[in-house]
Amino acid sequence: MSERRPHVVIVGGGFGGLAAAKALRTVPVHVTVIDRSNHHLFQPLLYQVATGVLTPGQIGSPIRNILRSQRNTTVILGNVAGLDVQKKCVFVDGSDRSTVPLPYDFLVLATGVNHSYFGHDEFAQYARGLKTLADAVAIRNKILHAFEQAEAEEDPRRHRDLLTFVLVGAGPTGVETAAAIAVLIRDSLKSEFRRIDLASARIVLLDMAPRVLGSFSERLSTAAKRRLELLGIEVRLGHAVEGIDADGVIVAGERIPSRTVIWTAGVAPSAAGKWLGVPTDRTGRVRVHPDLSVPGHPEVFVIGDTASLDQEGGPLPGVAQVAIQQGRYAARLINRRITGRAAPRAFRYLDRGSLAVVGKGFALLQSGKIQIAGFVAWLAWAAVHLQFLAQSSLRVNVFVQWVWTYITGQRGSRLIVNHRGAQPPETGVGG
Ligand SMILES: Cc1cc2nc3c(=O)[nH]c(=O)nc-3n(C[C@H](O)[C@H](O)[C@H](O)COP(=O)(O)OP(=O)(O)OC[C@H]3O[C@@H](n4cnc5c(N)ncnc54)[C@H](O)[C@@H]3O)c2cc1C
């Protein structure tokens, strides 16, 4: 009879969970990866799906397919609804069953974050966030439909609302999406419409912070703002949004009429902290020990965006590299524990730098003392993003698409896809 292998349950097949699963490939354990969606998603390129450069299939891969040659790993499509740390099991909701218990010896929670509307959940129906492929396709539908609606509209006064795109939040997602909409209009749509004046389209980027891309140095942030303005984007900083409704956005007492508002401002961690009943930080992220385990439960690890750990006096950022490095660390620690070896030293994040793209051929690179803005940074951005796509087929595919789009302005997918039948997408959040 074969010896029972320890069971490692990983909740979440995003950057952290997938890195942990891969690092357990040769370890004598049985691994179960549970995710509520069937695909691993490369979120940094979501904005390119939202603006039609890439198709959903170019940035997402089935988790089952990525892990197909990993014999010790099972993948389950299901939503984890809670867990019992005393009985050591998670409860999984499937498509036809709910609260199915799944026992574990080690648990890795890598459940990421959701949108946060900072207490204004009523904004959600008018301003969709960008977090999933469904979000990206809905936003793409909405942007493209606004142009179609304006072209069909005889009254030019209505063009103003239809051709005004407002992004709330000037972090990387807001900046990258705003710039990408500007390039979409300039490079791809300009020759295709007859009745509307595309030069009158307005893109407004809002943030309550005093500068864009606050995690970058002041010099790079200023360069990004200048670039956004060169692309014709109105950048309005220093004021919180007061209201969002079907007619647009209210900021600093002024209404900006718009039919397309995109929320790129805030995130809130998953429910992992509530499930565990352990201390969390102000935002709800689980406070983890330096070995990423949670207080009182050395067999439970929380990693990635939903974990909170300080290094050099400040919290680690919610970025893919933190999640990947933490996933690998948790796997190494589990390996050492079950093979009776000493635990590795406390987790330490190795910051390789940050990148953000601002339209065609322009990016920011900040790594230690190196600070570059422009084309060279854009080449670095492209190389790094290609390298981190989950599968080699996607790397080739995305590279070819980028070259084609760069040269011709033609995009991977500008289809308005309505999954609900023949009606046009909703004028609210988008279908
Ligand atoms: C639009 C956008 C752009 C970004 N750009 C960058 C960038 O340029 N560079 C960078 O470093 N980072 C970027 N990030 C952040 C980066 O994507 C995250 O830091 C990273 O994904 C965190 O990894 P994670 O494993 O913690 O969570 P995720 O990668 O979000 O994975 C969480 C997984 O858990 C699953 N899940 C959640 N709850 C449950 C549940 N209850 N049951 C089952 N499964 C569940 C989800 O389906 C998901 O697959 C961006 C994020 C977004 C949204």
The ligand as a Gaussian input file, in Angstrom:
#p B3LYP/6-31G(d) Opt

LIG

0 1
 C       -5.873000      45.646000     -14.310000
 C       -4.686000      45.226000     -13.476000
 C       -3.400000      45.540000     -13.903000
 C       -2.289000      45.154000     -13.155000
 N       -1.036000      45.462000     -13.610000
 C        0.041000      45.014000     -12.927000
 C        1.359000      45.245000     -13.421000
 O        1.534000      45.879000     -14.475000
 N        2.403000      44.742000     -12.715000
 C        2.231000      44.040000     -11.548000
 O        3.193000      43.564000     -10.963000
 N        0.999000      43.822000     -11.059000
 C       -0.092000      44.289000     -11.718000
 N       -1.345000      44.054000     -11.218000
 C       -1.474000      43.401000      -9.909000
 C       -1.279000      41.903000     -10.030000
 O       -2.091000      41.379000     -11.043000
 C       -1.587000      41.291000      -8.679000
 O       -0.695000      41.817000      -7.728000
 C       -1.474000      39.778000      -8.717000
 O       -2.411000      39.241000      -9.617000
 C       -1.677000      39.198000      -7.326000
 O       -1.613000      37.815000      -7.396000
 P       -2.508000      36.922000      -6.431000
 O       -2.115000      35.504000      -6.693000
 O       -2.451000      37.448000      -5.053000
 O       -4.000000      37.175000      -6.921000
 P       -4.647000      36.960000      -8.348000
 O       -3.612000      36.860000      -9.408000
 O       -5.685000      38.013000      -8.480000
 O       -5.339000      35.541000      -8.241000
 C       -6.396000      35.289000      -7.362000
 C       -7.106000      34.051000      -7.871000
 O       -7.940000      33.573000      -6.837000
 C       -9.173000      33.188000      -7.387000
 N      -10.159000      33.299000      -6.311000
 C      -10.463000      34.401000      -5.591000
 N      -11.370000      34.107000      -4.639000
 C      -11.658000      32.790000      -4.781000
 C      -12.523000      31.901000      -4.103000
 N      -13.305000      32.310000      -3.089000
 N      -12.576000      30.608000      -4.519000
 C      -11.819000      30.184000      -5.547000
 N      -10.966000      30.982000      -6.220000
 C      -10.886000      32.262000      -5.843000
 C       -9.405000      34.162000      -8.530000
 O      -10.288000      33.634000      -9.499000
 C       -7.981000      34.328000      -9.079000
 O       -7.690000      33.396000     -10.087000
 C       -2.469000      44.439000     -11.941000
 C       -3.771000      44.120000     -11.516000
 C       -4.870000      44.507000     -12.275000
 C       -6.267000      44.154000     -11.820000

